[in-house]
Amino acid sequence: MNSNNTSNKSTESPVGFRSDLNRNELTTRDELMINLAHFAMDHAKIIYYYHGTREWRSIYLNDDIVYRNEMKILARGYREGEISVICKDTTIRIGGKKYHPLLLQITGVSCVHWSVLKEDWWTDHMHWTPYLFRSKELRDLCYEYIAKRRIPQVD
């Protein structure tokens, strides 16, 4: 994908991500919800913000290898301290479907998109990177998988 693409035309890739927005521009909540609704219409299992390319990505039902790799990356990040906190949040609606957030606090990274989705603009929410799960059960299983892998601190 061309990183200098500024058109509003959707782009897709075989690894399962789409961006209808210019990666470098801040967006309104309506624009963000329209962009995320594409994932919901395509039955995304997980929608998440990827800081490496500054765009939203998704994992679909048939993307088991991508899903497993992403969960391993998150568990390793939490175990090694790159992800300092994880928590669950209340259900949100995207494209008429319910998604269940798992929020990650990634060290040294802010993500304004969660504040935009929550419509509150609290600076505290800018520390959270959202992973939005179509299934509450899958979200809870992933939370347990990531959280249990933390090496306990010794005082």
Secondary structure, DSSP 4 states (H G I P E B T S, - for coil): --TT--SSS-EE-TTSBEE-S-TTS---HHHHHHHHHHHHHTTEEEEEEETTTTEEEEEETT-HHHHHHHHHHHHHHHHTTSEEEEEE---EEETTEEEEEEEEEETT---HHHHHHHT---GGGGGEEEEEES-HHHHHHHHHHHHHTPPPP--
